[in-house]
Amino acid sequence: MFKFKKSLERVNRVSNDEDRSFFKLRLDRNEKIFSFNQKYKKKFSKYVEKLDLNLYPNFNKTYIKLSKYIKFDRKNILITEGVSGAIKSILDSTLIEKKTEIIVPKPSFALYNIYSKIYDLKVKSYNYDKNLNLKKNDIFKLVSKNTSIVFITFPNIPVEGDIDLVFIKKLAKFLDKKKILLVIDEVYFPFNPSSSIKLVKQFKNLVVMRSFSKAFGLAGARIGFIVSEQSKIKVFSNTRGGYETNMLSATAINFVLDNYSLTKKYMNEVKNGFKFLKKKLKELKIDYYGGTNSNFIFINFRDKFFAKKIFTKLKQNKIAVRYGYPKPFDKGILLTGCPPKEMKIFFSVFIKIF
C-alpha cells in the first residue's frame, strides 16, 4: 500500500508566486536588484545562440572554467542547484538513523529548517545572544555521539556574526577527530573575501558550498557548487538527477566567469551604497549590523512595533525589505545592498517615515 513519508506531511512549503513587480525597489531577498544592462544582455545572448538545447547537457566547459576560477581539480567540484541543491545532495548522501543530529545556526537560511523536517533529522542550534553576537562556541558543547554534520554560514544571516578562519580551523580539527562533517555555506562569497575553500586540502571532513545567486547576480539561474575531497564529491555526485543542472544555467556561469569585471563592479557599487547608508544611520544614531562581508544590512530600531511600522510604510511606498525574524531580531528590518543611486532613493523614503 502506498504511503507518504510522515516527515514530508509535516512540512508546509509555499511556491514563489508572489507578484513583486509593483515594487520600485526590491530589497528583501538579497538578490542583485537589477538585471544585466543592454550591453551585457546582448553579449550573453551570443552565448545562448551557440547552445544546442535539443541535445542533453555536457558541462565539461563549465567545469574547466570553474576549476580554473577556484584553483581546484575538477574532481573536487560538483555543480548543484544553488546552495539549496548542495545541502540536499549532502543530506541525500548521509546515513540518517533515528537519532542522527545536525547542528545549524538559528536563525539562518530557511532551508536548513525545512530539510531537517523532510529528512526527519534532530536539529541542535547555536543562537545569538541579546547583544546580537553569534554564540559560535556553543557548537563544541552541542556535539554528541549522534552528530553527523555541523553547518556554518560564513557569514550568517540576518547578522553576519564573527566567524573567521581561525575558528573554522579549530572547529574542523575538533570535528575531524570525531568523524563529523563540517559544511561551510559561503553563499555570499566574494562579498566575504575570506574563504575557507583552501582548508579543503587540509581537512578531509570539510565541505564548502558556494552560489552564483548573490555577487554574480544569477539567483534566477539556481546555480551553485560543492568543493570537497574527491571521494566525497564522488558520493555527492551519485545523488544528482539525470544531470547537475541545465545548459542555460551552465552557460550563465560561463558568461559571468568570462566577464568577472562585471561582478567586481557590482560589488564595489554595493559597498559604496552601504557606505552612504551607514553614514546616514550613524547621524541618526540608529544601530546597524552587516554590510561588510555580505550584501545585506540589519537595521535595529530596538522596538518591534516601530520596526513593523517602518516595514509597512516602506511597502506602501513600493519598497520591499525583510521583516519578521524571531527574537532578538524582531526589532529591526533586513535590507539588501544596492548602488548609491538606489540607496539614496531608499533613504529619502525611509527618512520621511522615520
C-alpha positions in Angstrom: 0.0 0.0 0.0 1.3 3.4 -1.0 2.1 5.8 1.9 3.7 9.3 2.1 6.7 9.8 4.4 5.2 11.3 7.6 8.1 13.7 7.8 7.0 15.2 4.5 3.4 15.6 5.6 4.6 17.8 8.4 6.3 20.2 6.1 4.5 23.3 4.9 6.1 24.9 1.8 4.8 27.6 -0.5 5.7 28.4 -4.1 7.4 31.6 -5.0 4.4 33.1 -6.8 4.2 36.5 -5.1 3.9 39.4 -7.5 6.8 41.7 -6.7 6.6 43.7 -10.0 4.9 46.7 -8.4 7.9 47.4 -6.1 10.2 50.1 -7.3 12.9 48.8 -5.0 13.1 45.0 -4.2 15.5 45.0 -1.2 14.0 41.9 0.6 15.8 38.9 -0.8 19.5 39.7 -1.1 19.3 39.5 -4.8 21.1 41.7 -7.3 18.4 44.3 -7.7 18.7 44.9 -11.4 19.4 42.8 -14.4 22.3 43.0 -16.9 22.3 46.2 -18.9 21.6 46.0 -22.6 25.2 45.8 -23.5 25.7 42.6 -21.4 22.3 41.2 -22.3 23.4 41.4 -26.0 26.7 39.8 -25.0 25.0 37.0 -23.1 22.6 36.3 -26.0 25.6 35.4 -28.2 26.5 32.6 -25.6 22.9 31.4 -25.7 22.8 31.4 -29.5 25.5 28.8 -29.6 23.6 26.4 -27.5 22.0 23.2 -28.8 19.1 22.8 -26.4 18.0 19.7 -28.4 21.0 17.8 -27.0 21.5 16.5 -23.5 23.8 18.7 -21.3 27.6 18.5 -21.4 29.2 20.5 -18.6 32.8 19.9 -19.4 33.5 23.5 -20.5 31.8 24.9 -17.3 33.7 22.5 -15.0 37.0 23.6 -16.7 36.2 27.3 -16.2 35.0 26.7 -12.6 38.1 24.6 -11.8 40.4 27.4 -13.1 38.4 30.1 -11.2 38.7 28.4 -7.7 42.0 26.7 -8.4 40.8 23.2 -7.6 40.8 20.0 -9.7 37.6 19.3 -11.5 37.2 16.1 -9.4 36.9 18.2 -6.3 33.8 20.0 -7.6 30.1 19.3 -8.1 27.7 21.7 -9.7 24.4 21.9 -7.9 21.0 23.7 -8.0 22.3 26.6 -5.8 23.3 26.1 -2.2 19.9 24.6 -1.5 20.7 21.8 -4.0 24.1 21.4 -2.4 22.6 20.9 1.1 20.1 18.4 -0.4 22.9 16.4 -2.1 24.8 16.3 1.2 21.8 15.1 3.1 20.9 12.6 0.4 24.3 11.1 0.9 24.1 11.0 4.6 23.2 7.8 6.5 20.3 9.1 8.6 19.2 7.0 11.5 16.6 7.6 14.3 19.0 9.6 16.5 21.0 11.3 13.8 21.6 15.0 14.6 22.8 18.1 12.7 23.9 21.4 14.1 22.8 24.6 12.4 22.8 28.4 13.2 19.5 29.9 14.3 18.1 31.9 12.6 19.7 31.3 9.2 18.9 30.1 5.7 15.3 28.8 5.9 16.0 25.5 4.1 18.1 24.2 6.9 15.0 24.0 9.0 12.8 22.8 6.1 15.3 20.0 5.1 15.6 18.9 8.7 11.9 18.2 8.7 11.9 16.5 5.3 14.7 14.2 6.3 13.4 13.7 9.8 16.6 14.9 11.5 17.1 16.0 15.0 18.4 19.6 15.0 20.5 21.4 17.5 21.0 25.1 17.1 23.6 27.7 18.1 21.9 31.1 18.5 22.6 34.7 19.1 22.7 36.4 22.5 20.8 39.6 23.4 23.6 41.7 22.0 23.2 40.0 18.6 26.5 38.2 18.9 26.6 34.6 17.4 27.3 32.1 20.2 29.6 30.1 17.9 31.5 28.4 20.8 28.3 26.6 21.8 28.9 24.3 18.8 31.6 22.4 20.8 29.1 21.8 23.6 26.3 20.7 21.3 28.3 18.0 19.6 27.3 14.5 20.7 27.9 10.9 19.6 24.8 11.3 17.3 26.1 14.4 15.5 26.6 13.8 11.8 27.0 17.3 10.3 27.7 20.8 11.5 26.6 23.6 9.2 28.2 27.0 9.4 27.1 30.0 7.3 30.0 32.2 6.6 28.7 34.9 7.1 25.3 34.2 8.7 22.0 36.0 8.2 20.4 38.2 9.5 23.5 39.3 11.3 26.9 38.3 9.8 28.4 37.1 13.1 32.2 37.0 13.8 33.1 33.6 12.5 36.6 33.6 11.0 39.2 31.2 9.5 40.9 30.7 12.9 37.7 29.5 14.4 36.9 27.3 11.3 40.3 25.6 11.6 39.8 25.0 15.3 36.3 23.5 14.7 37.3 21.4 11.7 40.2 19.8 13.7 37.8 19.1 16.6 35.1 17.6 14.4 37.6 15.6 12.3 38.7 13.6 15.3 35.1 12.7 15.9 34.5 11.9 12.2 31.8 14.6 11.8 31.3 16.6 8.6 31.8 20.3 8.7 29.9 22.1 5.9 30.6 25.8 5.3 28.0 27.8 3.4 29.8 30.6 1.5 26.8 31.8 -0.5 28.0 35.4 0.0 31.5 34.9 -1.5 33.1 37.1 -2.8 31.3 39.8 -0.8 33.1 38.0 2.0 36.7 37.9 0.7 37.8 35.5 3.4 37.1 31.9 2.3 37.6 28.5 3.9 38.0 26.8 0.5 41.8 26.2 0.8 41.2 24.3 4.0 39.6 21.5 2.0 43.1 20.3 1.2 43.9 20.3 4.9 40.8 18.7 6.4 39.1 15.7 4.9 35.9 16.4 6.8 35.4 19.8 5.3 32.8 20.7 2.6 32.4 24.2 1.1 29.2 25.3 -0.7 29.0 28.4 -2.9 26.4 30.0 -5.1 26.2 32.3 -8.1 23.0 33.9 -6.7 24.4 36.8 -4.8 27.5 38.6 -6.0 27.2 37.2 -9.5 23.5 38.1 -9.8 22.2 34.7 -11.1 19.5 34.0 -8.5 17.1 33.1 -11.2 19.5 30.5 -12.8 19.6 28.5 -9.5 23.2 27.5 -9.7 25.9 26.7 -7.2 28.6 24.1 -6.4 30.3 22.0 -3.8 34.0 21.7 -3.1 35.4 18.8 -1.1 37.8 15.9 -1.3 37.3 13.7 -4.3 35.9 10.7 -2.6 33.1 12.8 -1.0 32.4 14.6 -4.3 32.0 11.2 -6.0 29.3 10.1 -3.4 27.6 13.5 -3.5 27.5 13.3 -7.3 25.6 10.0 -7.1 22.7 11.8 -5.6 22.1 14.1 -8.6 19.2 13.7 -11.0 19.9 12.9 -14.7 22.3 15.9 -14.8 23.6 18.5 -12.4 21.6 21.3 -14.0 20.6 22.6 -17.4 22.7 24.1 -20.2 21.1 27.6 -19.9 22.2 27.8 -16.2 25.7 26.4 -17.1 26.0 28.9 -19.8 25.2 31.7 -17.4 28.1 30.5 -15.2 30.4 30.6 -18.3 29.3 34.1 -19.1 29.8 35.6 -15.6 33.2 33.9 -15.2 34.3 35.2 -18.6 33.0 38.7 -17.6 34.2 38.8 -13.9 34.8 42.6 -14.1 31.0 42.9 -14.2 30.8 41.2 -10.8 33.6 43.3 -9.3 31.9 46.5 -10.5 28.6 45.5 -8.9 30.2 44.5 -5.6 32.0 47.9 -5.5 28.7 49.7 -6.2 27.0 47.8 -3.3 29.9 48.7 -0.9 29.5 52.4 -1.9 25.8 52.1 -1.3 26.4 50.7 2.2 29.0 53.5 2.8 26.3 56.1 2.1 23.7 54.4 4.2 25.9 53.7 7.2 26.9 57.4 7.4 23.3 58.4 7.4 22.3 55.8 10.1 25.2 56.9 12.3 24.0 60.5 12.0 20.5 59.3 13.2 22.1 57.2 15.9 20.5 54.0 14.6 22.2 50.7 15.2 23.1 48.5 12.2 24.9 45.2 11.6 26.5 43.9 8.5 27.1 45.4 5.1 30.7 44.3 5.5 31.1 40.6 4.3 27.7 40.3 2.7 25.1 42.1 0.5 22.7 42.8 3.4 22.5 45.0 6.5 20.3 44.6 9.5 18.9 47.9 10.9 18.0 47.6 14.6 15.3 50.0 15.9 15.2 48.3 19.3 11.4 48.4 19.1 9.4 45.7 17.3 6.3 47.8 16.8 8.3 50.7 15.3 10.2 48.2 13.1 6.8 46.8 11.8 5.6 50.4 11.1 8.8 51.1 9.1 8.3 47.9 7.1 4.6 48.6 6.4 5.2 52.2 5.4 8.1 51.3 3.1 5.9 48.7 1.4 3.2 51.3 0.9 5.9 53.4 -0.8 6.7 50.4 -3.1 9.9 49.5 -1.3 10.3 45.9 -0.2 12.5 45.0 2.8 12.5 42.0 5.1 10.8 41.9 8.5 9.5 39.2 10.8 12.6 37.5 12.2 12.3 35.8 15.6 13.8 37.3 18.8 16.2 39.1 19.2 15.7 40.2 15.5 12.1 41.2 15.8 13.0 44.8 16.4 14.6 45.6 13.0 14.5 45.1 9.3 16.9 43.5 6.8 17.9 45.4 3.8 19.6 44.2 0.5 22.6 46.2 -0.5 22.4 48.3 -3.7 24.4 51.0 -5.5 24.4 54.6 -4.1 21.7 55.8 -6.6 19.1 53.2 -5.4 20.3 53.5 -1.8 19.6 57.2 -1.9 16.1 56.5 -3.2 15.5 54.1 -0.3 16.9 56.6 2.3 14.8 59.5 1.0 11.6 57.5 1.7 13.0 56.0 4.9 13.9 59.3 6.5 10.4 60.7 5.9 8.9 57.7 7.6 11.4 57.7 10.4 
